[in-house]
Amino acid sequence: MPDVPASSPAASTTAEKPEVVDDFVTRQHRSASGLRYTSTTGRMVLRREEDAEGKTDGFKPKAEIFMISYTADEPETAAPATAASKARAKKPSGPPSINRRPVVFAFNGGPGSASLWLHMGLLGPRIVDSGDVGNMTPAPYAVIDNPESLLEHADVVMIDPVNTGFSRVVEGGKTDEFHSFIADRDLIAEAIRLWVTRNQRWLSPKYLVGESYGTMRAVAVARRLHEAHGMAVNGLGLISTVLNMSTLDFAPGNDTPYALHLPTYAAIAHYHGRHGNRPLDEIIRDAEDYAAGDYVVALHLGSRLSKRRFDGAVKHLAELTTLSEAFIRRTNLRWDYMEFATELLREKGLMVGRIDGRFTGVPPRLQESHTWDDPSLRAITPPYAAAINHYVRAELGYESDLPYEVLTGRVHPWSYETFEGKPIDVTRDLERLLIDIPELRVHVDYGYHDGATPHFAAEYVWAHLEIPAAARARFSHYYYAAGHMMYVDPEVRVAQLGALAGFVTKA
């Protein structure tokens, strides 16, 4: 047998790992309205410059981010080609045209949620036929056209953070490297910067749309893009928003969330028929007035509250929430959302949802007083999971044996170490954005039956922003009688998309 040279590949005992590369696939489509567009689906490899002992270690791959982008095709021209037009086509006639079509980057929250909710429920050209509370579509579900899709007005890019959807760290990477506020912020900002650069969209209007924790991410990412890369976004779409976690944290000594949840309790009680024929807006207004007045005073007084005022608070809270006076006394005027969820319909053997208080279900144990079980999530997750798993493969042409992580615990524990000793709060970032980018606009969507991010808590945050009056005028607010994913209601979805279309196309 002849000797094998030492440099020959056959002499190597271990094969080199193949380079990690993007795996995008493209497909052409036509929307329900006749719009021709291209989908680009796959994982973008994100790299980072590494240093080792004062020397560069190269541009190393760190994560593979799953993205689905929809871009409108340029209109086809019907004019026949002539000899003169062919000659002109061969000569450069000036600088290339600039794509001024708005582009929307969207993601959900969690942390640990993929972007399928906004994608298959609201923004995409095709959505899931899930039905709504009381009329949910049974398995095996269906994917249908979305005539009001935001794609009719803007290009759309859906992004899944690391370990959600098909996004993962690269082989050999630390599985929890991006499970923190800062690392997640910087990674999503880099994905957006790279997409904008590769697609020559620096001169296009740019919008970030987030839902739930995704609203906190949207603000932080917008600030990161502006500070690190000089990229100014035109608008922020905040759906079911939370920018200051302390407004939702029922921690000992923090009385604020109890008052901020009260209007939501009243609205959910109203939905379940416990306020008779009184209009919803009247119930909510009464609850807001009490929450911002006598209730918050009673909470802040603590043990200094007189018996007469305590008894009055119990009576008024029972009227607004329809909870029993015995329960309200037992909790000392303070209960968190999941205690409300298990108590409201206890006599019927039911609990209400957290993501959407319109939904009901049987609790794991009938005597339960506190559980994180959520009948609304149990109802809507199967159709959305079925839709995204079918759609990306059968219609967008992307194949993967990886499980599509819908709502995963793999990202926990999530690190907020940058906020150590402080509230988890990005309102300072929003203030700076509104001041530094004078044309920045903010669109906010609220669901009255959303127990995860109550509308009154978001309003509390806006009221405490330290910004000029002119900046407040750049907010637009939309309220819906629905839950966290308010677009589950088809009528709400149409209205919501109409408002978003106006938002992203406004000069």
Secondary structure, DSSP 8 states (H G I E B T S, - for coil): -----TTSGGG-SS----------EEEEEE-TTS-EEEEEEEEEEEEEEEEETTEEEEEEEEEEEEEEEEEE------S---HHHHHHHHS--SS-------EEEEE--TTTB-THHHIIIIISSEEE--EETTEE--TT--EEE-TT-GGGTSEEEEE--TTSBT-EE-TTS-TTTT-BHHHHHHHHHHHHHHHHHHTT-TTS-EEEEEEEHHHHHHHHHHHHHHHHH----SEEEEEEE-SBGGGT---TT--HHHHHHHHHHHHHHHHTTTTTT--HHHHHHHHHHHIIIIIHHHHHHGGGS-HHHHHHHHHHHHHHH---HHHHHHTTT---HHHHHHHTTGGGT-EE-SS-TT-EE--SSTT-S-----HHHHHHHHHHHHHHHHHHHHTT-----S--BSB-STT-S-B-GGGTTS--B-HHHHHHHHHHSTT-EEEEEEETT-SSS-HHHHHHHHHT----HHHHTTEEEEEESS-TTGGGSHHHHHHHHHHHHHHHH--
